[in-house]
Amino acid sequence: MTAADAATAAALTAADTAAGHGERDSDSDSVVFSRLSVRYQAGLTHLMLNRPHRRNAIDLELAREILAATLLERTAASRCVLISGAGDHFCVGGDLKSFLGQPDLPEHLGAVTGYLHAAMARLAAMPAPLVVAAQGHVAGAGLGLACLGDVTVTESGSTFRSAYAAIGLSPDAATSYRLPRLLGLRRAQRMTLAGYVLPAEEAVDWGLCTESGPPGSALSRARAIAEQLAQGPTQAYGETNRLLAESSRRSLAEQLEDESLTLSRVARTPDAAEGIAAFLARRTPGFTGAASRPVSDDAACRGRPVSLPRPPVSGQEQPMSGQER
């Protein structure tokens, strides 16, 4: 282990001790953290960043809570995940005010990104589609979360920016990975190096967002899409995302072989049989989603503190059981 890895591990251990725990809200099917709320409904998991007074800036505790939410069994069994931000802005990136008070900024940033990146890796590995409602100011790590979505909905008046170079830092939250793939290298360089601020309509034209609506519409539209996807063939969605993600790294022959093998595998699922039968009968299919582990009453849903394990030390490879988005 390098000195940097050891420092990061120490910071993550300290963060484990300091952060709060989520508990179930007795009045609804949800788990409430201090900076994040998680709501479950009909196969849909809604993660809402809940620091509107700070424009949902990500500090150490919020990063931990996002990871904790992805570790809950009900989240892992979701048929669709929706991410949104409370208030007028989705997420402006890291909480710079909290960073300034740290005695060792490199260690602290390693801790924050360790939790956030582990959470993003888990979300990307899920077969369930990920929908993001990105309104208002979207910057830094917030931009990374917006780029992670399979469907990202925005609204007029919103802006997207990298913002890292403006404060003398390099990117995180997979922005250096996702931006070139979504926008192309030159446009990614324009945003990250030149600091170009992308308005909502142009974000759709460039391929960063799926669609844009009138002011105030992003969350309702994203939720409608997420609810529809939550009733779909989850296993087929996951395999489709995996094939799309891996296509750029393969030859045509390799992709064709994987398509054939994957099609045969997905054809064994109950949703495939239901989809074909419904099509032939000219009725709406009743998909049930991919087979998954039984959902147990985890600690959060019993009202007890949620265990928040540390993610791997910075530099270790994250295990990926599914697609890379």
N, C-alpha and C positions, 0 to 999 in steps of 0.2 A: 504494500500500500504506500502510495506517495504521501508526502507531507500535506499536499492539498486535499487528498482523499481523507486523511486522518482529521484534518481541520473540519472538513464538511461533515464527517461522521459525528464529531463532537458537537457541532452546531445542531445537527438533527436530533441528537440525544437530549440536548437542552430544550429544544422545541417540543419534544415529546412530553417533557415534564410540565411545560408552561401552558400548553393549549387547553381549551375547554372541551367538554364532551357534549355530544348531541343526545337529546332525549325525545321520546315520542310525545307529540301533541295529543292529549287525550280527546280533544274535540274534533280531530280530523285524521285522515290516513296520511300522516306526514311525520317527518323527523326534523326537529328544529335545533339548529346550531346557533352560535352567537352571531355569525356572519353569513350564514347560508341556510336556506330552507329547502327541504326535499319533500315533494308531494308525489304520492302514487295514486294513479287512477286508471283503471281499465287497461293495464299493460304499459301505460305511459309513466315515465319518471321525469319530473320537472325539477331541475336544479336551478334555484334562483339566487344569484349573488345578492346579498342583502346589506349593502353599505351605501345607501343612496346619498348620505351626507358626505361621503368621500368619493362619489361617482364610481363606487364599487371597485376602488383601487385594491390591489391584492397585497396584503401583508402576510406575515408568517402564519398567523392563525387561520386566515381564510384559505391559504394554500393547503394547510393541514386538513381543514374541513372538507375541501373539495375532494381530496384523496379519500378521506373517511367515508364520504358519501358513495364513492365508486366501489368501496369495499363491502358495503351492505349487500346482503344476499338478494334483497328485492331489487336493488339497482342492477345487479349482475343478471338477473332474470328478466329485465325489461324487454319489451318489444319495440320501444322507441324511447330516446332520451331527448329532452328539450332543455336547453340552457338559455337563461335570460338574466337580465340585470334589473334590480328594482330601481324605480325612479326614471329620470329623463335620459340617463346614459347607461349604456351596456357595461363598459369597463374601460378605464383609462390606463390600465397597466399596473405597474408596481406602485406601492404606496411610498412615495419619496420621503414624506415626512417621517414615517417609521424607519426608513433606511438611515436617515441622518443621525438618529439617536443611537446607532449601534457602535459599540467599541471596535468591532472588527467587521467592516462592511463586506469584504470578500467572503468571510465565513457565513455571514448572514444571508447574502445573496445565494450562496451555495445551498443553504438550508431551504430557502423559499423555493428555488427552482427544483430542488430535489423532490419536494412534495408535489409541486404543480406538475412537473414533467411526468412523475409516476402516475398521477391522476389522468393526464392526457393520454398516456400510453394505454392505460386500462380502457378508457373510453374508445380509443381507436381500435382496440382489439375486440370489442364487443360486436356480435353480429347485428345488434339492433342499430337502426339508422340514428344518426345524431342531427338534430335540428337546432339552429341557433337563431335567436331573435336579437339582432344587433342594431340598437338605436342610439342616437345622440353621438357623443364622442366615443370612438373606438380606437384605442392606441396600445402600443406595447404588447404586453401579454394578452390584453383584450383582443388585439388584432389576431394573435395566435389562436385564441379560442374561436374567434369568428371563422378563421381559415380552416379549423378542424371540422366544421360542420359538413355533413353530406348535403344538407340544405341550409343555406344562410339567408335569412330574410332581413331586409333593412327598410328604412323609410326616408322620405324626402327630408333634407336638412341634416342628415347624419354625415359624419366624416370619418375616414379611416386613415390612420397614419402609423408609421413605424415608431418614430420618436426616440429611438435609442441613441442615434448619433448626436442628437441635440443635447443630450446630457453626458456625452462622452462614454457611452457603453455600447456593447455589441448585442445582437439580438438573442432572445430566448423564446420559450413557448412555441418552438417549432416554426417560427416565422421564416427562418433561413431555409427551412425544408419545404414549407408549403407555398410560400410566395412564388418562387421560381416555377413550381409545378402548376400553379393556378394561373399566373399572369405571364410567365416567360421571364427570362433572365433580365432583359433590359428594363422592363417595367418594375421588376423587383428591385433592381439597382436604383431606379429613379425614386422609389419610395424609401429605401433604406439608406442610401447614400446622400441623395439630394433632398430628402425630407419632403417629397411631394405629398400633399394632402389630397386624398381621393374622396370626392363627393359621392353620395349614394348612387346616383344614376350612373356615374362613370364606373363605380364599383361593380355594377351589374354588367356593363359593357365589357369591362376588363376580365370578368370571370371570377372575381372575388366573392360576389354575392349572387344568389340565385334569382332574386327578384326584389323590387323596391315598391313600396306603396305610399299612400299619403301620410302626412305626419300623424303619429299616434297609432298607426296600424300594425307595426311590426310584430308585437307580441301576439295579438289576436290572430293574425294571419299565420304566424309560425305555429301557434298552438293548433289551429285547424289542420295544418299539414301534418303535424306530429300525431294528432289523434287518428288521422287517416292511416298513416304509416304503422301505427301501433296495432291496427287490425289486419295488417298484411302478412305475407309469408316471410317471417323473420329469417329463417335459415337461407332462403333464396336471396334476400337482401344482403346478408353477410357475405355469402359466396360471390355475389355480383360485385360488391365493393372490393373484395380481395382480388378478383380477376382484373378489375380496372386498375387497381393500385400496382399490380405486378406486371402489367402489360408493357410498360416502358422499359423494363429491365430484361425483356425476353425477345427471342426470335419469334417469327410467326409460327414456325413449327411447334415450338415449345408452348406457345399460347393455345394453339389449336388442340394439342394433346391435353392440356389442363382443362380446357373447356369441356372436352369429351368426358374426362374422368369426373369432373365436378357435376356436370349435367346428370350423369348416371347416379352419383351419390345423392344429389338433391331429389332425384326422381323417386327415391325410396322414402321420402318424408311423407307424413300424412297430408301436409299442405299441397303437395304435388298431386296426389290422388284427388283431393277435394277440388283443387283448381280446375283440373281437367273435367271432372264430373260436372261441376257447376257450369263450365263453358258449354258442354254438350247439352245440358238441360236448360240453358239460357236463364240461369239464375245467378244471384250474387253469391260468391263463395264465402264460406264461413271458416276462414283460416284460424288456426290456433297458435301459430308461432312455432319456432324451433323447440325441440326437446331440450330440457334443461334440468338442472338439479332441483329437487323439491325445495320450495321456499320455506324456511323455518322461521320461527319467531326469534329473530336475532336480538342481541342485547338492547339495541336502540328501541325496537318495537315492544319490548317489555318494560320500557321506562328506566332501564339501567344505563350507566355510562357506556358509550361506544368505545371499544378499544381502537386506538389510532396507531397502528404499527409504523415503524420507520420505513421509508422506501430504501432501495439499495443505495449504497454510497455513490456519489457522483463519479461518473466514469465507467461504472459497471453497466453491462448491457442489460436492458429491460427485456424480460421474457415476453414474447408476443404470441398469443395463442390464436390470433385471428388476423384480420387484414391490417395493413398500415394505411391510414387515411392520409 
